[in-house]
């Protein structure tokens, strides 16, 4: 279902399931900026395309040579 919608907005639980990581690990990645998301009430919302970027190893930060 989520595979068909590139810019679907995922909840924390959906994102953890998609990435196959624990909630604490997911939240750590949000806090340190490895995954970009938006705080919405008590939870976080993130685009599926952002999770795909994360899975591809694209950091979003420039790396010094």
RASUL-V554587 format. One record per pair of residues at least 4 apart in sequence whose C-alpha atoms are under 7 Angstrom apart, sorted by the first residue. I is the first residue (numbers start at 1). GAP is how many residues later the second one is. Records with the same first field share a line. If there is no record, write none. Layout:
I = GAP + GAP
This chain:
6 = 42 + 43
7 = 40 + 41 + 42
8 = 39 + 40
9 = 36 + 37 + 38 + 39
10 = 4 + 5 + 35 + 36 + 37 + 38
11 = 4 + 33 + 34 + 35
12 = 4 + 31 + 32 + 33
13 = 4
14 = 4
15 = 4
16 = 4 + 5 + 6 + 7 + 10
17 = 4
21 = 4 + 5
22 = 4
23 = 4
24 = 4
25 = 4
26 = 4
27 = 4
28 = 4
29 = 4 + 5 + 6
30 = 4 + 5 + 6 + 7
34 = 25
35 = 15 + 19
36 = 10 + 14
37 = 7 + 8 + 9
38 = 6 + 7 + 8
39 = 4 + 5 + 6
40 = 4 + 5
46 = 4
47 = 4
48 = 4
49 = 4
50 = 4
51 = 4
52 = 4
53 = 4 + 5
54 = 4 + 5
